[in-house]
Amino acid sequence: MFRKLRLRHLSSVYANYTTRVEIDSSLRDGFETKIYKPRHHPGKTTIKLAAIPPTIQKAIITILEDNGAKMYIEQSKQLDNYLSSRLLPPEEQEINEKASKVHQSVSKRFNAKLNRELTNEERVAHEKEIQNAVFNILKKNVYAWGNISYDKPTCLQYLMTRAAPEYAILVRILNEIKRKLPDYKPRSFFDFGSGIGTGTWAVNHYWKGDIFEYFTVDTSQDMNDLARLILCQGKDNVELPFRAYYQRQFLPASADVKYNIVLSAFSFFELPSMQTRLETVQKLWNKTEDFLIIVEEGTNAGFRIVNEAREFILSNTNEKNKGYVFSPCSHDQTCPRFLEQKTPCNFLMKYETMPFSSKTEVYANLFSYVILRKGKRPEDDPQWPRVVRAPLVRSGHVICRLCTGEGELKEIIFSKSKYDQATYRCARCSIWGDELPVK
């Protein structure tokens, strides 16, 4: 009974079950000649689990041991919980509207108690009492946002708890570029909010030796020092492995120098308003030669940051500065999950923890992201649908929830009896986050 109710609910959220699809005709011969196998079809991500590279792990453990970081284990867990549940800073207009409503309600309640006309002095005191009550209510009901001061102990706590999941997520995202454009070789990399350097580790997973310039920006000098120390094997007397590796605390004012890949990962929560976030997105886009990547937590707030950046860039009317969504969307329409369901478009990535305070374990993190590419979408872009939730695999059929190239959500039942073997098996072998190579 529960399963029937659940499926009925899902069918009302996603478009109809009767949509008919089949393997992309350009791949048909490849499946028939066994060049492609459904288990490894061209839309599948090859990264399902990731661990920090051994050399980086060794450097991290050296640093943590040298700094007696075991005393920070509990604080690191608290920091991780805080970062993964953060909300956006409230906008001034939002606060003013809420304050106005609260003031009306409180004034009405306080004035109802009056049974005579007040003197001027009493009126001033009465209004002050109302203002105090309004302030106390707002203090409890308005999110107390604040950016984090990353001193050395906080940086070490961040390293302990965030290095593994952030690296895994970035490797998974960059795999989209590597998978779709296997011959692409970026020459430069810009990392905004670079933190402990996970972006640099991740791009080197795919393009080590191809990138000749790394430019990183983080407002915390302690973060910059830590990122540099990790690249130097955790030792002060070791030279950096890169010739052109630059660190700054603030975004450069000039937009003349562009970078092939520009990344902002888990950084926009530190910005105080939507206006500041969009101004920063514009600056990053101006510095982008090929790809701009925005990554945040897979929460409602994290997705809101990613989506507002996506919509902002896509609304650009300057032909020379236009772009399109390279991934995860196969379209440039308004996100249907956000439009229809008010839920985040997010994905799941598994990662291995570091063997510092306990044995290595496997965990998973939700994340939201967008890869924006400069230029116009190629005419030969297949625009395959993306699997946006874990498929429901049953005996003889599999149910896939898809976001299509037309910007629609569809739920399709791939049954063994009604679909050809290649189409059915590709659907059955796909997981959350894969593209399904069908038309």
C-alpha positions as CSV (number, residue, x, y, z in Angstrom):
1,M,0.0,0.0,0.0
2,F,2.8,2.4,1.0
3,R,4.6,1.8,-2.3
4,K,1.5,2.5,-4.4
5,L,0.9,5.8,-2.6
6,R,4.5,6.8,-3.0
7,L,4.5,6.0,-6.7
8,R,1.2,7.9,-7.1
9,H,2.8,10.9,-5.4
10,L,5.9,10.7,-7.6
11,S,3.8,10.6,-10.8
12,S,2.1,13.8,-9.8
13,V,5.5,15.5,-9.3
14,Y,7.2,14.3,-12.5
15,A,5.7,14.3,-16.0
16,N,3.8,11.3,-17.3
17,Y,5.0,7.7,-17.4
18,T,4.1,7.3,-21.0
19,T,7.1,9.2,-22.5
20,R,8.9,6.9,-25.0
21,V,12.6,7.1,-25.3
22,E,15.4,5.0,-26.9
23,I,19.2,4.9,-27.1
24,D,20.7,7.9,-28.9
25,S,20.9,6.7,-32.6
26,S,24.5,7.9,-32.8
27,L,25.4,5.2,-30.2
28,R,23.2,2.4,-31.5
29,D,25.9,0.8,-33.6
30,G,28.4,1.1,-30.8
31,F,26.1,-0.9,-28.5
32,E,25.4,-3.5,-31.1
33,T,29.1,-4.1,-31.8
34,K,29.9,-4.1,-28.1
35,I,32.1,-0.9,-28.3
36,Y,29.8,0.4,-25.5
37,K,28.5,-1.7,-22.7
38,P,25.4,-0.6,-20.7
39,R,27.3,-0.9,-17.5
40,H,29.8,1.7,-18.7
41,H,27.7,3.7,-21.1
42,P,28.9,7.1,-22.2
43,G,26.7,9.0,-19.8
44,K,28.0,7.4,-16.7
45,T,30.3,9.1,-14.2
46,T,33.5,7.1,-13.6
47,I,33.9,8.6,-10.1
48,K,31.7,7.0,-7.5
49,L,34.1,7.0,-4.5
50,A,37.2,9.2,-4.0
51,A,40.0,9.4,-1.5
52,I,42.6,12.1,-1.0
53,P,45.8,11.2,-2.9
54,P,48.4,9.4,-0.7
55,T,51.0,12.1,-1.0
56,I,48.5,14.8,0.1
57,Q,47.2,12.5,2.9
58,K,50.8,12.0,4.2
59,A,51.4,15.8,4.2
60,I,48.1,16.4,6.1
61,I,48.8,13.8,8.7
62,T,52.3,15.3,9.2
63,I,50.8,18.8,9.7
64,L,48.1,17.6,12.1
65,E,50.5,15.6,14.2
66,D,53.0,18.4,14.4
67,N,50.2,20.7,15.6
68,G,48.7,18.3,18.1
69,A,45.4,18.4,16.2
70,K,43.8,15.5,18.1
71,M,42.7,18.1,20.7
72,Y,40.6,19.7,17.9
73,I,38.6,16.6,17.0
74,E,35.3,17.6,18.8
75,Q,35.6,21.2,17.6
76,S,36.2,20.0,14.0
77,K,32.9,18.0,14.2
78,Q,31.0,21.1,15.5
79,L,32.5,23.2,12.7
80,D,31.4,20.6,10.1
81,N,27.9,20.5,11.5
82,Y,27.7,24.3,11.4
83,L,29.0,24.6,7.8
84,S,26.7,21.9,6.5
85,S,23.6,23.6,8.0
86,R,24.3,27.3,7.4
87,L,21.6,29.6,6.1
88,L,22.1,32.6,3.9
89,P,22.5,36.0,5.5
90,P,19.1,37.7,5.6
91,E,18.6,40.5,3.1
92,E,18.0,44.1,4.4
93,Q,14.6,44.2,2.7
94,E,13.6,40.9,4.2
95,I,14.5,42.1,7.7
96,N,12.7,45.4,7.2
97,E,9.5,43.6,6.0
98,K,9.6,41.2,9.0
99,A,10.3,44.1,11.4
100,S,7.3,46.0,10.0
101,K,5.0,43.0,10.5
102,V,6.3,42.3,14.0
103,H,6.0,46.0,14.9
104,Q,2.3,46.1,13.8
105,S,1.5,43.0,15.8
106,V,3.3,44.2,19.0
107,S,1.9,47.7,18.7
108,K,-1.6,46.3,18.4
109,R,-1.1,44.1,21.5
110,F,0.5,46.9,23.6
111,N,-2.1,49.5,22.6
112,A,-5.0,47.2,23.5
113,K,-3.9,47.4,27.1
114,L,-4.2,51.3,27.2
115,N,-7.2,52.7,28.9
116,R,-6.4,56.4,28.8
117,E,-4.6,59.0,26.7
118,L,-0.8,59.1,27.4
119,T,1.3,62.1,28.1
120,N,4.2,62.9,25.8
121,E,6.7,61.4,28.2
122,E,4.5,58.3,28.6
123,R,4.1,58.0,24.8
124,V,7.9,58.0,24.3
125,A,8.4,55.4,27.0
126,H,5.5,53.3,25.5
127,E,7.1,53.4,22.1
128,K,10.5,52.5,23.5
129,E,8.9,49.5,25.2
130,I,7.4,48.4,21.9
131,Q,10.7,48.8,20.1
132,N,12.5,46.7,22.7
133,A,9.8,43.9,22.3
134,V,10.2,44.0,18.5
135,F,14.0,43.8,18.8
136,N,13.8,40.8,21.1
137,I,11.4,39.0,18.8
138,L,13.6,39.7,15.7
139,K,16.7,38.5,17.6
140,K,15.0,35.1,18.1
141,N,13.5,34.9,14.6
142,V,16.1,36.4,12.2
143,Y,19.1,34.2,11.4
144,A,22.2,35.5,13.0
145,W,24.6,35.2,10.1
146,G,28.3,35.9,10.4
147,N,31.3,35.0,8.4
148,I,33.9,32.8,10.0
149,S,37.3,34.0,11.1
150,Y,39.7,31.3,10.0
151,D,42.6,31.6,12.4
152,K,45.2,28.7,12.6
153,P,43.2,26.4,15.0
154,T,40.0,26.9,12.9
155,C,42.0,26.1,9.7
156,L,43.3,22.9,11.3
157,Q,39.7,21.9,12.3
158,Y,38.6,22.6,8.7
159,L,41.4,20.5,7.3
160,M,40.4,17.6,9.6
161,T,36.8,17.5,8.7
162,R,36.4,19.0,5.2
163,A,39.4,18.0,3.2
164,A,38.1,14.5,2.2
165,P,34.5,15.3,1.2
166,E,35.4,18.5,-0.6
167,Y,38.2,16.9,-2.6
168,A,35.9,14.0,-3.6
169,I,33.1,16.3,-4.7
170,L,35.5,18.4,-6.8
171,V,37.0,15.3,-8.5
172,R,33.4,14.1,-9.2
173,I,32.5,17.5,-10.8
174,L,35.6,17.9,-12.8
175,N,35.0,14.4,-14.2
176,E,32.1,15.9,-16.1
177,I,34.6,18.0,-18.1
178,K,37.1,15.1,-18.5
179,R,34.3,12.7,-19.6
180,K,32.7,14.9,-22.1
181,L,35.9,16.6,-23.4
182,P,38.7,13.9,-23.0
183,D,41.1,15.9,-25.2
184,Y,40.6,19.2,-23.3
185,K,43.8,20.5,-21.6
186,P,43.4,23.6,-19.4
187,R,46.5,25.7,-19.1
188,S,45.5,27.9,-16.1
189,F,43.4,27.6,-13.0
190,F,41.8,30.2,-10.7
191,D,40.4,29.2,-7.3
192,F,38.3,31.8,-5.4
193,G,38.0,30.9,-1.7
194,S,40.7,28.3,-2.2
195,G,40.9,27.3,1.5
196,I,43.2,24.4,2.1
197,G,43.8,23.8,-1.6
198,T,41.3,21.1,-2.5
199,G,40.7,22.7,-5.9
200,T,44.4,22.5,-6.8
201,W,44.5,18.8,-5.7
202,A,41.4,18.0,-7.8
203,V,42.5,19.7,-11.1
204,N,45.8,17.9,-10.7
205,H,43.9,14.6,-10.6
206,Y,43.1,15.1,-14.3
207,W,45.5,17.7,-15.7
208,K,48.7,17.5,-13.8
209,G,51.5,18.7,-16.1
210,D,49.0,20.6,-18.3
211,I,48.3,23.5,-16.0
212,F,51.2,26.0,-15.9
213,E,49.6,28.7,-13.7
214,Y,47.6,28.4,-10.4
215,F,46.1,31.5,-8.9
216,T,44.3,31.2,-5.6
217,V,42.4,33.7,-3.5
218,D,41.5,33.3,0.2
219,T,41.0,36.1,2.7
220,S,42.6,34.1,5.5
221,Q,46.4,34.2,5.5
222,D,46.4,31.2,7.8
223,M,44.5,29.2,5.1
224,N,46.9,30.3,2.5
225,D,49.9,29.2,4.7
226,L,48.3,25.9,5.3
227,A,47.5,25.2,1.7
228,R,51.0,26.0,0.7
229,L,52.4,23.8,3.5
230,I,50.3,20.8,2.3
231,L,51.8,21.2,-1.2
232,C,55.2,21.2,0.4
233,Q,54.7,17.8,2.0
234,G,53.9,19.4,5.3
235,K,57.5,20.7,5.7
236,D,58.9,24.2,5.8
237,N,62.1,23.4,4.0
238,V,60.5,21.9,0.8
239,E,60.0,23.9,-2.4
240,L,56.6,24.2,-4.1
241,P,56.0,21.6,-6.8
242,F,54.7,24.3,-9.2
243,R,56.6,27.1,-10.8
244,A,53.7,29.4,-11.1
245,Y,51.6,29.2,-8.0
246,Y,50.2,32.5,-6.7
247,Q,48.3,33.2,-3.5
248,R,46.3,36.4,-2.8
249,Q,43.9,37.5,-0.1
250,F,41.6,39.5,-2.3
251,L,40.2,39.3,-5.9
252,P,42.5,41.2,-8.4
253,A,40.8,44.3,-9.7
254,S,41.9,43.8,-13.3
255,A,39.9,41.5,-15.5
256,D,42.5,41.4,-18.3
257,V,44.0,38.1,-17.3
258,K,41.7,35.1,-17.9
259,Y,41.9,31.5,-16.7
260,N,40.7,28.3,-18.4
261,I,39.0,27.0,-15.3
262,V,37.6,29.3,-12.6
263,L,36.3,27.7,-9.4
264,S,34.4,28.8,-6.3
265,A,33.8,25.9,-4.0
266,F,32.0,26.3,-0.6
267,S,32.9,30.0,-0.5
268,F,29.8,32.1,-1.2
269,F,28.3,31.6,2.3
270,E,31.0,34.0,3.5
271,L,29.6,36.8,1.4
272,P,27.1,39.1,3.3
273,S,24.4,39.6,0.6
274,M,22.9,38.6,-2.7
275,Q,24.3,41.7,-4.3
276,T,27.8,40.9,-3.1
277,R,27.5,37.3,-4.4
278,L,26.3,38.4,-7.8
279,E,29.0,41.0,-8.1
280,T,31.5,38.3,-7.3
281,V,30.0,35.9,-9.8
282,Q,30.4,38.7,-12.5
283,K,34.0,39.2,-11.6
284,L,34.7,35.5,-11.8
285,W,32.9,35.2,-15.1
286,N,35.0,38.1,-16.5
287,K,38.1,36.1,-15.5
288,T,36.8,32.9,-17.2
289,E,38.2,31.7,-20.5
290,D,36.4,28.3,-20.7
291,F,34.6,27.1,-17.5
292,L,33.2,28.7,-14.3
293,I,32.3,26.2,-11.6
294,I,30.2,27.1,-8.6
295,V,29.9,24.4,-5.8
296,E,28.0,24.6,-2.5
297,E,26.3,22.3,0.0
298,G,23.4,20.3,-1.3
299,T,20.9,22.1,1.0
300,N,18.2,24.5,0.1
301,A,20.5,27.5,0.9
302,G,23.4,26.0,-0.9
303,F,21.3,25.3,-4.0
304,R,19.9,28.8,-3.9
305,I,23.4,30.2,-4.2
306,V,24.2,27.9,-7.2
307,N,20.9,28.7,-8.9
308,E,21.1,32.5,-8.5
309,A,24.7,32.4,-10.1
310,R,23.4,30.2,-12.9
311,E,20.4,32.4,-13.6
312,F,22.6,35.6,-13.4
313,I,25.1,34.3,-16.0
314,L,22.4,33.0,-18.3
315,S,20.6,36.3,-18.3
316,N,23.7,38.0,-19.7
317,T,22.7,39.8,-23.0
318,N,26.3,40.6,-24.0
319,E,27.0,38.3,-26.9
320,K,30.8,38.3,-26.3
321,N,30.2,37.3,-22.7
322,K,27.4,34.8,-23.0
323,G,27.6,31.2,-21.7
324,Y,25.5,28.0,-21.3
325,V,25.2,25.3,-18.7
326,F,27.7,22.5,-19.4
327,S,26.7,20.4,-16.4
328,P,24.6,19.2,-14.6
329,C,21.7,20.6,-16.7
330,S,21.3,19.7,-20.4
331,H,19.3,22.9,-20.9
332,D,19.4,26.6,-20.1
333,Q,15.8,26.9,-18.9
334,T,14.7,27.7,-15.3
335,C,15.5,24.8,-13.0
336,P,12.4,22.6,-13.0
337,R,13.1,21.2,-9.6
338,F,13.3,24.6,-8.0
339,L,10.3,25.9,-10.1
340,E,7.9,23.1,-9.5
341,Q,9.0,21.5,-6.3
342,K,11.0,24.1,-4.4
343,T,13.6,21.5,-3.6
344,P,17.3,21.6,-4.3
345,C,18.9,19.9,-7.3
346,N,21.6,18.0,-5.6
347,F,23.8,15.0,-5.9
348,L,25.5,12.5,-3.7
349,M,29.3,11.7,-3.5
350,K,31.0,9.1,-1.5
351,Y,34.4,9.6,0.0
352,E,37.0,7.9,2.2
353,T,37.9,9.6,5.5
354,M,41.6,10.0,6.4
355,P,43.2,7.6,8.8
356,F,44.2,10.2,11.4
357,S,42.2,9.7,14.6
358,S,40.5,6.5,13.6
359,K,40.4,3.9,10.8
360,T,39.3,4.9,7.3
361,E,35.6,4.9,6.7
362,V,33.3,5.7,3.8
363,Y,30.8,8.5,4.1
364,A,28.7,10.5,1.6
365,N,27.9,14.2,1.2
366,L,25.2,16.0,-0.8
367,F,26.3,18.9,-3.0
368,S,24.9,21.3,-5.6
369,Y,26.9,22.7,-8.5
370,V,26.9,24.2,-11.9
371,I,29.5,24.3,-14.6
372,L,29.0,27.2,-16.9
373,R,30.9,27.3,-20.2
374,K,31.7,30.5,-22.2
375,G,30.2,30.7,-25.7
376,K,27.1,29.1,-27.3
377,R,25.9,25.6,-26.8
378,P,27.2,23.4,-29.7
379,E,24.7,22.3,-32.2
380,D,25.8,18.7,-31.8
381,D,25.4,18.7,-28.0
382,P,23.3,15.6,-27.4
383,Q,21.6,17.1,-24.4
384,W,21.0,13.8,-22.7
385,P,18.7,13.8,-19.7
386,R,20.2,13.7,-16.2
387,V,19.2,11.2,-13.6
388,V,18.2,13.5,-10.7
389,R,17.3,11.0,-8.0
390,A,18.3,7.4,-7.3
391,P,16.5,5.1,-9.8
392,L,14.0,2.7,-8.3
393,V,15.2,-0.7,-9.5
394,R,12.5,-3.4,-9.4
395,S,12.0,-6.9,-10.9
396,G,11.7,-6.5,-14.6
397,H,11.6,-2.7,-14.6
398,V,13.4,0.4,-13.4
399,I,11.9,3.9,-12.7
400,C,14.2,6.8,-13.6
401,R,13.5,10.4,-12.5
402,L,15.1,12.6,-15.2
403,C,15.7,16.3,-16.0
404,T,15.5,16.6,-19.8
405,G,17.1,18.8,-22.4
406,E,13.8,20.6,-22.7
407,G,14.0,21.7,-19.1
408,E,11.3,19.3,-17.9
409,L,11.1,16.7,-15.1
410,K,10.0,13.3,-16.4
411,E,9.6,9.9,-14.7
412,I,10.0,7.0,-17.0
413,I,9.4,3.3,-16.4
414,F,11.9,1.3,-18.4
415,S,10.5,-2.2,-18.5
416,K,12.3,-5.3,-19.9
417,S,9.3,-6.2,-22.0
418,K,8.7,-2.8,-23.7
419,Y,12.2,-1.6,-24.3
420,D,15.1,-2.9,-26.3
421,Q,18.0,-4.5,-24.3
422,A,20.5,-1.6,-24.7
423,T,18.0,1.0,-23.5
424,Y,16.7,-1.0,-20.7
425,R,20.1,-2.1,-19.4
426,C,21.5,1.4,-19.7
427,A,18.6,2.7,-17.5
428,R,19.1,-0.2,-15.0
429,C,22.8,0.5,-14.7
430,S,22.5,4.2,-14.2
431,I,22.8,5.9,-10.8
432,W,21.9,9.3,-9.4
433,G,23.9,11.9,-11.2
434,D,24.5,10.0,-14.5
435,E,23.4,11.2,-17.9
436,L,21.1,8.7,-19.7
437,P,22.2,8.5,-23.4
438,V,18.6,8.4,-24.8
439,K,16.5,10.6,-27.0
